[in-house]
Amino acid sequence: MALQINIDNGGTLTDICIMTDDAVRKTKVLTTPYDLSKCFFEGLQKASGVLYDTPDVERLLEEVDLIRYSTTQGTNAICERKGPRLGLIIDAGARDLPVRLAEHDPEVYEALVGDRVVFLDAAVVRGDSADVDVVKAINQLTAAGANRLVVSFGGAAFREVEERFRKVVLRKYPRHLLGAVPVLYGSDLTTDRDVVRRTWTALINSFLHPAMEAFLFNAENRLRAYRTKNPLLIFRNDGDASRVAKTVAIKTYSSGPRGGMEGMKSFARLYGMSDVVAIDVGGTTTDIGQCLDGKVAEVQRGHVEGISVSFPLCEIMSAGAGGSSIFKVVNNRIVIGPESVGAVPGPAAFGRGGKEATITDASLLCGIFDPKSYFGGGMALDLDRAATAVSLNIAQPLGVGLDDALLQMEHAYEEKIAVELHRFTKVSKDTVMLAFGGAGPLNACGVAEKAGIDRVAVPKLAAVFSAFGIGSCDISQRYAVALDDRSDAGVGAALAGLKLKAGRDMFAEGFAAGQYDIEAWLAGEMEDGSELSRPLADGAGFPPELARARTVEIGLRAVKPLRADAGKTARFAPAQAATAAGTRNVLTRGKGRIDIPVYRLADLATGDHASGPAILEEDFFTCHVLDGWSFVISDAGDIMLNRKA
């Protein structure tokens, strides 16, 4: 029996998907942001209990074939601006570079770098006084509070200058000393000629690196103590996975949401949907993407919070609105996020010391959540604490009653997600909204109404959909280098060099030559800013259509395919009326508090259908079906919500 464990680490909850030959099971644990390895192993402990009926991590790690891990920690860190203070050393000949960097996102630049910038002439770095000037530059930044440094020079010889700088640093700040300063060089990550992109890539990577490194290497060491037969694999934003030691931090950015996008592609294929937009609502963010004709957008120069970087990344937008996002009143209107209470202390209703108002608190007070069955009955919710948080933070500042405040919170939350959905995707009459994540189905009908969408799909595995989505990813390594010699011989030499590097890295992944595939291409950035890419076969020369490109890179992907497309199909067809498991008194829009039916997903059969207002519930997610909407269960157990014309 093949056994795979997929773990998706979010800001509030960590999702675990257990995949065997004949079943997919799930569980969740609270994220422990102060030590991510704690919730990682708590997740493995809980998964072993689901699999064997009694916790047995040692047996699980003996039998598991693959452990894949994805995370929203990078997304949340950027969104909440939580990370190290960076210092930046750049060429004195590029004094406008800080302004050009800040133009991409002034707030992110201020949070990461601010005024911790030193200008250093490239000629000085090459000169006899380099030792003195480099040390002065580093000391100036560390004295200003920088605890990590990024070095990024411009010009045609940037790699040479940065290598010279590196040698000085290694002499003056050897790594075995406590005073060693972590330094990242832009050329370590990419040979992209665009100094702004290259510098942003280095800054973001340096910002994300410490937390990811501390957790992942700690987790890998603990796994090694159990003599796990296969290494921990990190799922990346590009849709593939690799070992911890072969993954750069920036590629963990939005890796959790990318898992959801992979799940969306599979879901669209299953039901033959050509236009799907996704809202993946977690505790801290709502991640938005679109799948058109079976493909999600990936660009050669990806974006992190709208900032252009040097790596290809999937186009996913993260809005600071989730189940644990903080609601507050500013200038007599409700403002949401980007700050989040996370899992610790969590929403006020969790009873862990949280005092801020969140949509989780509002949903409990509206009656949508049952305080006894929340989180599969594993977490009792506190109505009084939730009421206090909403009253003090929302109702009183607005000068309204509690119920009115709750409805205004719902409206503001749905409106924010709908606005972001329209800002990032193109909605048409054929668009289906796929709602997943622990909080995705909850307000899906309201978000869809405000976005002008009439159909909403909710996967039966919505609560762990991103963890499910990473379950079929390939293992790969990707490379890209600038092509200086635009000739047939230059292409051949560059390709041979990348293949040599790929051979070493894939051997470290556990695959010898012949056990993995090679894909290569040439990508040019044209004068008009457009991108042109051409596949590159063995023996192929330089394509003439790239001769006028401003820059040309040669890219290579070494991949061990693991994906399998079973070619299955499913459909939604109403058959018989669904049977409710009970009722719940819920605050509705226009009718006040009324009793509405509650349907348990586990009790519903293929073709079961019913109309709202209603509540659809399973252990780890709740869906509020509004008046004017109906639902039907597919032959695969998924849900389709339809808005009445």
N, C-alpha and C positions, 0 to 999 in steps of 0.2 A: 504494500500500500504506500503510495506517495503521500507525504505529509509536508505541507507548507504552512508556515506561520507568517502572516503579513501584519505589521504593526504600523499604525498611522498615529503619530504623536501630535496632538493638537494643544492649543493653549489652555483649554479647560479639561478636556477628556482625551484619553488615549484609547484608540479603537484597535481591537484585535480580531482578525479574520482567520479562522482555522479551516484550511482547505485539504480535503482528502479526495480519494478517487470517486467517492459516491456521495459526498455531502459537503456543504459549506456551513460552518457554525460561527458564532460571533460572541464577543463579550467586550466589556469596557472597564477601564479603571480611571480614577481621577489622576490628572497630570500633576506631578510634583515638580514645579518649576525650579525649586531650590536644588534638586538633584534628579535629573531626568532618568538616571539609571535606576532609581527606586521604582518609578512607575513602569519602566521597561520590564523589570523582573517581577513586579507585581502582576503585570499583564501576562507574562509567561506562566506564572503560578496559577492565575485564574484560568488561562487557556488549558493548562494541563488538567484542571478540575473539570472543565467542560468536556474534555476529550475522554478522560478516564474515570469520571465520576468522583474522583478524589485527587487532590493536588499532588503532583509528582513531577517536579521540574526536571529532576535528573533523568527520568525515563523519557520525558518529552524531548530533551536535548540529545539523547542518544538516538531517538528514532526520527527526528525531524530531518528532512532533506534540504529545505531552504528556509532561512529566516530573512525576510525583506523588511526594511524599515524606511518609512518616509516621515516627514515632519513639516509642520507649519511654523516651527520655531523661528526660522529665518524670516518668514513673512511677518510674523508677529513682532519680531525684534525691530524690523524696519518700520513697521506700522506704528509701533509704540515708542520708537526711538530709544530703545534700551540696548546698550552695548558699550564697548570701550571708547575712551576718548582718543581720537586719532590725531597724529601730527603728520603734516604733509611737507615733503621737501621736493621742490621743483626748480626748473631752470630759471635763472635770473633773467634770461632773454624772453621769458613768457610771463611777464607780470600781469597780463590780462587773463591768465588761465583760471585763477580763482573765480573771477567774474563769469567766465564761460562755463565753469563747472556749476556755479550757483544758478545759472539760468535754467538748468534742467529741473531743479527743484530746490528753491532757496531754503525751505524748512529742513529738508534732509541734509543738505550741505551744512547748515548751521549746527544741526544736531551732531553730525559726525566729525566735522573739522572746525568750523567757526573761524577764529583768527589764529589758529595754531598752524601757521604756514611760514616756512623759511625759504627764501630764494637763494640759490647757490649757482654760481656760474659754472657751466660745464667745463670751461677751460681750467678753472681752479681745481676741479675734481681730478683732471688729468695731470695737474702740475705738481711741483715739488712740495707745496704747502698743503696738499690734500689732507694729510693726517690732522693737521691743526683745524682746518676749516670744517671738515666733516664732523669732528668731535664737537666744535662750537655749535654747529647746526643742531646736532642731536641733543646736546645739553640744553640749548635754548628751548626746544620743544618739550623735553621732559620736565623742565622747570615750569613750563606753562601748563603742565598737567596731562600731557599726552602719555598714554601707556602703551601705545603701539604706533609704529611709524610706517608711512608709505612713501616710497621714493619713485618719482615718475618724471623722467626727462623727455624732452621732445627732440626734434631733429632727426636726420637720417641715421645718426650714430647713437641713438638712445640706448641700444643694448650694450655697446662698448662702454659708455659713460656709467651706466648702472652697474656693470660688472666691476669697474674700477672702484666705485663707491663701496660695493660689497666687500672687496678685499680689505679696504681700510677698516670697515666695521668689524670684520672678523679678527683683525689684528688688535683693535682697540677695545672691542667688547666681545671677547671670546665667549662662546656659548656655555662653557662650564662654569662661568662666574655668575653670582647672584645679580650682578648689575647689568647683565646682558639685556639688550633692548630688542624686542621682536620687531624685525624690519621686513616688509614685503616690497618687492620691486615689481613695477608694472610689467616688465619683460619676463618675470617668472611665470606669468599667467598667459600672456598673449603677445604676439608680435604685430598686433593691429597698429597700423600707422597713425590712426586718429588718436591724438594724445588725450583728448577729452574723454573718449570712450574708454581708452586704456586706463586712464587714471581713475575714472569712476569704477571700473571693474576691480581694480586693486583696492580702492577704498571700501567698497561693499564687501569684498571678500575678507578684508582685514577686520571689518566690523563684525562679521558673522563667525569668523574662525574660532575665537577662544571658547565660546560656549559649546559649539559643535564638537570641537576637538576634545574638550574635557569629558563630555558625555560619551561620545562614540568610542574613544579609546578605552575609557573605563568600562563601558558595556562589553566591548570586545575582550578585554582582559578577564572579566568575570565569566564570560562564555567559555573562554579557553580553559578556565579552571574546571569546568564541567566536561572537558575534552569533547566539545562539540565537533562533529566530523566535518562540518562545512562552515565557512566564515560568514559573519554578518554581512549582508548586502545592503548598500544604501541606494534607495530609489532616487533618481535625479529628475530635475525639471525637464530634461530632454526625453524622458520616457523610458530610459534604460536604467540598469543598476550596475554597481561595481563595489569592490571592497572599500572599507573605510580608508585605508592608506592610499587608495587610488582615486579618491574623490576630493574635489576642491569645494570649499565652503559655499561659494556663490551658487553652485549647482544644486545645493540643498534648498535654496530659496524657492518657495512655492512647489517643492517636491510633493508635499501632501496633496495640495490642490491638483497637481498634474495627475496624480493617481485617480482623482475623481474624473478628470477629463478622459483618461483611458477607459474608465468604467462607462462614461457617457458614449464613447465610440462603440463599445460592445453593446450597450443598450439600444442605440440607434440602429445597429445592424440587426439585432434580434427582432425589432418591430418594424423595420423598413422605414424609419423616419429620416427624412432628408434635411430637416432644419430643427435643431435642438439647441436651446440655450440652457445653461446650467446655473443654478444657485446652490452653492455648497456652503451651508451656514453652520459654522462651528461656534465656539465660545467667544472668540475674539474678532473674527472676520467673516465676511461673506465673499467667497471666491466665485468669480463670474467668468464663464467661457462659452464658446459656441462651437457646435459641430455641424458643418455644412457638407452634405454629400459624403459622409463618413470620415471627414478629416477635421482635425482641430488646427488652428493657425499656429505655425511655428516660423519665426523669422530669423534670418541669418544674424542680425544684430538685435538681440532680445532686449526687453525692457524690465527694469526693476523699479516699481513705483513710478513708472513713466520715464525713468532715466535710461538712456540708451547705453548698453554695455557691449562688450566684444564677443560674447558667446551667443550661439543660437539658443533661444528659449521659447517655450510655449507661451502664447499670448493669453495670460490669465490676469484679470484685474481683481485686486483685493480691496474691498471696502471695509472700513472700520465699524462694522455693525454685526454683532453676534449675540448669542444667548447670554453672555456675561459682560457685554459692553455696558458702560456706565451711561445712564440717562441723567441729564441735568437741565435746569432751566436757565437760559441766558437771554436777557432782553425780552422776557415774557414769552419765549418760545422754547420748545424742547430741542435739545442738542444731544446727539448720540455719538459716543466714542470720540476718538479712536481708543481712549483708555478702556481697559478691561479689568474686572476683578479676578479673572481667571478662575482657577479651581481653588486657589488659596488667596484671600479668604472665601472667594466665590460670591454668588448672589446672596442677599440677606436671607433668603428662604433656606439656604443650606445650613444656617445655624452655626457657621464657622467664624463668625466675627465680622462678616461683611455688613456694611451699613449703607451702601449705595443702591440705587434703584436700577433694576435691569428688566429686560423683557421676560426673563424667567420668573421674576417676582410678579410682574403684571399678569402673566398667563396663569399663575397659581391663583391669584386673587380674583381673576375673571371666572375661575372654575374650570378652566380647560384641563389643568393638571389635577389628578387625584393625589393629595399629599401622601397617601399611603402606598400607592403603586408606582410612584416615580422611580425611574432607574431600575425597573424590574422589581420594585419593592426593596431595593438595597439601600435606599436613602429616603428617610422621612423628611418632608418639607415643613417649614415653620411658617404658618399663616400670619401670626402676630408680628414676627420680625419683618416679613415682606410688607405688611401693611404699614408698619412704622417707617420703613425706608421710602416707600412710595409717597406717603403722606408728607414726610419732612422734606423730601427732595423734589417732589413734583407738584402734588396737590396744593400744598400751602403756598409755594412761590407763585403758582398760577392763580391762586385764589378760587379754586374749584373743589368740588367734592371728590371723594375717592374714586367712585365709578367713572365720573367724567374724566378724571386724570388717567385712569386705566385705558379708556377708549382713545384718548389723545396720544398716549404712549404707543398703542397699537398702530394708529394712523401714521405717526411720525416714523416709526420703525419700517413699516411697509413702504411708505413713500420714499424713504432713503434708499432702500434696496431697489425699488422700481426705477428710480432716477438713475442710479448707477448702472442698472441693467440696460437702459436705453442709451446711456453714454458710451457703453463699451460694445454692445451688440446691435445687430440690425434685426428688428422684429417685423415679421410679416404675418399675413393671415394664416400661413401654414406652420408657424412656429409653435413648437411644443416646449414648455418649460419643464425641465427635469429638476426636481427639488430633492436634495439629499443633505447629508450631514445630520448630526444630532438634532439641530434646530431647524433644518431646511423645510420639512413638511408642515411645521407648526403654523406659520402664517402664509403658506404658499398661495392659497386662494386669494388672500388680500393683496399680496404682491402682484399676482397675475392680473387681477382686476385693474390695479393702478397702472400696470404696464401695457394693458390692452391685449392680453393673451387669454385665450378661451380654453386651452387644454393644458393640464398639468399632470405630469407623470411622476409617481413616487415609487422607486424600487423597493422591493420587500427588504433588501439589505441597505436601505437608505442610511441607517444609523452608522454603518461601517463601510459605506460605498467606496470611499477613497482607498481604504485598506483592501477591499475586494478588487478594485481597479488595478492595483499594482501586481496582482497575482500572476499575471502572464507576461511580465516584462522580460526583455532579453538582458543578457550581461554584455556590456560593451565598454570600449574605450574610444574616445573621440579626440582628434588632433586637428589643428589648423596652424599653418605657418605662412608668413608672407612669402610670395614668390618673387624674388629679385631678378632672376634670370628667366626672361620670358622667351625661352627657346625650347625646342624639343628635348635637348640635352638637359636643360635646367629643370624641366618637368620630371624627367626620368630620375635625376639625382635627388630631387626633393621627395619624390614618391618612394624611392628606395630607403631614404632616411627615415620617413614616417613608418614604413613597414617594419624596419628594424626595431624602432621604438615600440611599435604595437606588439611585436613578437615577445619582447621582454615583459611588457605589462600584462599581456594575456597569459603568459606563462605564470606570472604571479597570481593571476585569477584562477589558475588551475587548468589551463587549456594549452596544449602543445600545438605547433604548426599543423594545419590540416583539420583541426577540431573547431575552427572558427572561420567566419567569412570576412572578406575585406570589401568595403565599398569606398570609392575615392571620387573626388570631384574637384573642379576648379570654380571658384566663386569670385566674381568681379564686381566692384562698386563703380558704376558708370558715372560719367560727367554730370548727368541730370539727377544723380542721387539714387537711381533705381539699382536693383541687384540682378545680376545675370549669373546663373549657375549651369555648369555643364558636367555630366558624368565623365569619369576618367577611367578608361580601361587600360590594362597592361599594354605598354608599347605605344599608347596614344601620345600625340604631340600637343603643342600649344594651339588652342583653337583661335583662328584669326578674328572671330567676333569679339574676343576679349582684349585685342591689341590696344584699343583706345580706353580701356578701363583705367580709372585713377589708381586703384589698388587691386591686386589679385592675390587671393589666398588659395593654397591647396589644402583640401580637407580630406580626412580619412577616418573611417569608422571600422573598427575591428569588432565583430559581434558574434556571440554564441547564441543562436536563436533558441528561444524557449517558448515563444508564443504558439498557440494552437487555436485555430478557428474551426469550431465544430460545425459551422454552417447551420445552426439551429434557428428556428423561427418561432414566434409566439404572436398571439393576438388578443385583443380586448373585445369580448362579445357578451352583452348582457344576456342572462338566462333566467335566474330566479331571484326573488327579493331576499336581501340579506336579513339575518336574524340578529337583533341587537342583544348585547350581553347585559344591558341595564341602561340607566339614564344618569345624567349629571346636570346639576343646576348651573347654567352658564350665563354670563353677562353677554348679551347679543347687541348688535347695532340696530336700534330702532324699536326693539321689543323688550328691552330691559333684561332682567334675569328670568330665564325660563328653563324648564327641564327639556333636554334634548337627548336623543339616543346615543349610546356608546357602542361601537363595534370593535371587537378584538380581532386583529388581523389573523391571528393563529386559528380562529374559529371559522374563517370565511373560506368558501370554496370557489373554484373557477366559475365565473359568470355571475357571482353574487353582486347585487347592485342596490343602491339606496340613494335617497336625496338628502341634502342638507336642509336646515342646520343639523350637524352631527359631529361626533368625534370618532376618529379612527385611531386606534391605539395598539402599540406593541410594546415590548419591554423597554426599548431604548429610543422610541420616537413617538410623538403624538401629532396628528394632523387635524386641524380644525376645518371641517367642511362647512363653508358658509352657506347661508340661505341663497338659493339661486344656482347652486352647484350640485352635481351628483357624482357618484363614484361607481366604478366597476372593477372587478378583479380579473386579471388575465389568467391564461392557462399556465403561466410561469409564476403566478403568485404576486405579480406587481400590481400597482394601483394606477388607474387613470381617472383623473378628476375632469369633469366637463362642465363648462358654464352654459347655462340655458340661454337660448337666443331670446 
